[in-house]
Amino acid sequence: MVKLKYPPPKEFLETETRNGYTISTDMKKVWAVELDLAQELLRVCEKHKLNIYAISGTLLGAMRHEGFIPWDDDMDFIMSRKDYKILCEVAPREFNAPYFLQESDSGEELVFGCAKLRNSATTALEINRVFSYNQGISIDIFPLDNLSDAQSKKFFQKKRGSLYRTLTWGFAFFSTRYFPAEGISRIPKKVIHKLFSPLFVKLQSFFYKKMTRISQIYNRNKTKQSQVFVFTNMYDDFYNEDFGSVRYEPFEYIKVPVMNGFDRVLKATYGEQWKQPAKEPNCHGTMLFDTDKSYLEYLKESVEIK
């Protein structure tokens, strides 16, 4: 494993079984890299007085497992758009190699709609998809944007945001996120990619910018609810009052910030029964992780991953 700024206790890397699920030493090493990234992220946020909270599986893991959900492979955080922008501004001078905050306003290559803090000395590649951008192991930081209090305006804000996101990703899968199709559709998809990729990149960027603009139109207003627009199909509406004060909860061998209204936030994402463990596949597809080798070496060697 690469050298970490915040190394884990030696016993943490041992294989173990949690909730009937075996976590290998290799996955523990991935977790250790992510926990290292989280500690560096929290250091910078504390220095600049930026409010940040665990969200999604990280929040669920903190409140239900005091650590990672056994079958999870990433960490997620959330912050207001205002603090998110400050984090992106200070990132170049705060995060030194191998740390790298990856964020894109143009949408010409990256269509995440969120920032990723990566360890550039490691690798996290999507199987069968080859990208040229930084693909070190990462943790996600999502911006939280206000929703209108008027039901009709909120409806159209969410619908338009969801439409622009769908169009962004649709064009991306034929251009910057292109990967070969299977079977009979392989050849026509390849032809479309070759002929129209430059146009699709422009359309991808166009709708990405529209998505980020529609998500922020009520951020100057004091509203009751908010949403993470990049994943409009994943998250229900959050209540801004739930993100008032912060508490720190155990998460493996560190502590993560949790919002005061964590129960309602978790119910919005996972339902009333969030306290009951239920093994589900992660939503990140099949990944190749390497905690010893930089993604640059994979790109340099032009390794075909299958």
N, C-alpha and C positions, 0 to 999 in steps of 0.2 A: 504494500500500500504506500502511496505517496506520503511524504512528510506533511503533517498537519500542524497548523498554528495552535489548535486546541485538541491535542490527541486524546483518544478515549481511554478509559481504564482497560488494562489488558484483558480482564475477564469479560468485558463487553463483547469482544470479538468471538467468543466461543459459541459454537452451534447450540441452539436450545429450541425447545418446543413451547409454544404459547397458544392457548386456546385450541389445542390439537393440531397446530400448524407448525411445521419445522422451519426455523430460520437458519440458513446456512451461514458459515463464516464469511463467504463471499458477499452475501447480502448485508451482513453486519458491517462489512467494510464500506459498502455503499452508504449505509445509514451513518457511519462515522464521518464520511466526507460531507454529507448533508448537514449533520449536526455542527460540524466545523463551520460550514457556510452560514448556518443560522446564527451562530455566536458572533461571527464577524458582522453580519447584517444588524444584529441587535446592538452591537457596539456602536456602529455608525448612527443608528437611529437614536440611541441614548445621547450620544455626543451632540446631535443637532436637535434634540428634543422633538423628535418625530414620533407620533403615536402609531403603533403597529400592533397587529393582533394575529394570533394563529387562526386559521380558517380551514374549512373543509375537513379532510382526513386528519390533518394535524391537530385541529381543535377537538375533533372526535377522539383521537388517540390520547390527547392530554387528559380529557375528562373521563374517559372510559378505561384506558389502559395505562395511564401515566407514561406514555411513550408511543412508539409507532404502533399503528394497527398491524398485527403480525403479517398480513398479506399485502401491505402497502409498500411503495417504493419511492415516495417523494415527500416533500414538505411544502406547505402553502401558507402564505401570510397575506394580510389585507391591510390597506391603509387608505385614508382619504385621498382624493385626487390631488389636493393641495400639498399634502406631505409627500405623496408619491413623486410629484414634480420636483420638489426640493431634493429628494433622495437621488433622482436621476441627475440633477445639476451638480451635486457634490461628489457623485460617484467617481469621476475621473481622478480626483485628488485623494479620495478616501480609500478606495480599493486598489491595493497594489497586487501585482502578479504573485500567485496564480489566480487571485480573485478577479472577476470581471463581471460588471453589471451590464447585461445585454438588454437593450431597449431600442425600439424603432418607432419614429413618428411617421415615417413615409409609407410603411407597409409594402415597400417594393421587394423586400426579401423576407422580412419577419412579419408574420401575421398573428402573433400570439395575443397582442392587445394588452399584454402585461410585461413586467420586467422579470428577468431571470438572473440570479446571481450564480455564476458558474465558477468551478475550479478548472482552469484551463490545462492543468497537468493530468486530467483524468478524461474518461470517455463515457458518453451516454448517447449511443447512436440508435436511431430507429431502423429496425431490420428492413431491408429492401428499399430504403430511401436514402439517397445521397445528397447532402447539403454542404455548402462551402462555409457556412457561418460557424461560429464557436459552438462546439457540441460537447463541452465538458459537463460533468455531472452538475446538476443545478437544483435550486429551490426557486419557487415562484412567488412573486409579489404582485398582487392584484390591486388596481385602483378602484375605489368605491365612488360611484357617482349618484347624485341625487335624482330622485324620481319626482315628477310633479304631484302635488296634492290633489289636483283636479283629476278625477277618474278618467275623463275623456282624453285629456292631454297625456296622462300616464299611459293609457292604452296605446295611443299612437306613437308615443316615444319608444315604448318597448317593442311594438310591432316593427317600426322602422329600424330600430337597432338590430333586431333579430334578422330582418330581411337583408340589411347591409352586411351583417356578419356572414350569412349564408352565401351571398354573392361573392364576398371576399374569399372565403375558403373554396368556393366552387371554381373560381378562376385560378386560385393558387394551385389546385390539384392538377391543373393542366399546364402550369408554368413553373413557378419557383418551388413548389412542393410536388413536382411531377414524379411519378413512379410507374413502372410498367404495369399494365393491367394483365389479367390472366385470360387465357383462352382466346375466343374469337374476337374479343374487343381489343386485344393487345395492339394489333397493327393499326386500326383506325385511330386509336388513342395516340399512338406514337406519331402518326401523320399530322393529326391536329396539333400536337405539341410542337412539332417542327415548323409548321406553317404559321401558327397563330400565337406562339409563346410571347413574342414582344408586345403584341396587342393585349394579351391576357394579363401581362405584368402591369401594364398601365391601368387596366380596368380593376385589377386586384387592389392596386394602390388607391385608386379613386374611391372605391367603396369602403376600403379600410378607413380612409380619412373621414368619410361621411359617417361611419359607425362611431368613431371616436368623438366627432362633433356633436352628434345627436345625443350621445351619452352624457355630455357635459353641459347641456343648455340650461339646466336648472341648478348648477353648482353655486351660483351666486345667491340663490334663494335659500331661505331656511325652510326645509321641508321635513316631513315626518319619516319618509322612507328613502331607501337607496338600493342600488343594485350593481353587480359586476356585469357590465354589458358584454364583455368578451365571451362569456359563457351564459348567454341569456336562457339557454335551455337547461342549465344545470342548477341555477340558484333561483329561489323564490325571492320575494321582496324582503329586505331587512329593515328594521326600525332603527333610525339613527340614535335614539335614546339608549339603545342597547350597547352602543360603542362609547359610552361616557367614560367611566373609570376603568382602570386596568388592574388585573391581579396576575400574579405569576404562579403557574402550576408546574409540577414536576413533569419532565419529558425525558425519559431515559436518564442520563446523567447531567442534564442541564434543566433550566426552567424556561418556559415560553410564556409570552404575554397573552392573556385571555380577556375578552371583553366581559363587562359586568352582566350583560344579558345573554350569556352563552347558551342557556337552555332554549330560549326562543330562536336564537340563530341556528342551533343544531336541529330543532324541530322543523324549521323552514327548509333545511337541506335534506335531512334524513327521516323526517317524520316523528310522530309521537314516541315511537319505540326505539329511539336512538341509543338507549342504554343497553339494548340487547345485541350482543355480537352476532353478526351474520356474515359469513365469508362470501365475498363478492370479488370478481376480477377487478384489477385497477383499470382506469380509463385511458391509459397511456400507450396501449398497444404493446408489442413485443420489443424490448430494448436490449441492446448489448451494452453492458456495463464493464468498465475496466478501471480499477482503482490504482493500477500500476503504470498505465500508459496513456499519453496524451492523444486526444482525437486527431491531432495534427499528424501523428505517425500513421494513423489509419488512412488519412487522406493522401499522405505522401506515398504510401505504399500501394494506393489504389486497390485496396482490398475489397473484393466483392463479398458482401455479407448476405448470407442466405439462411 
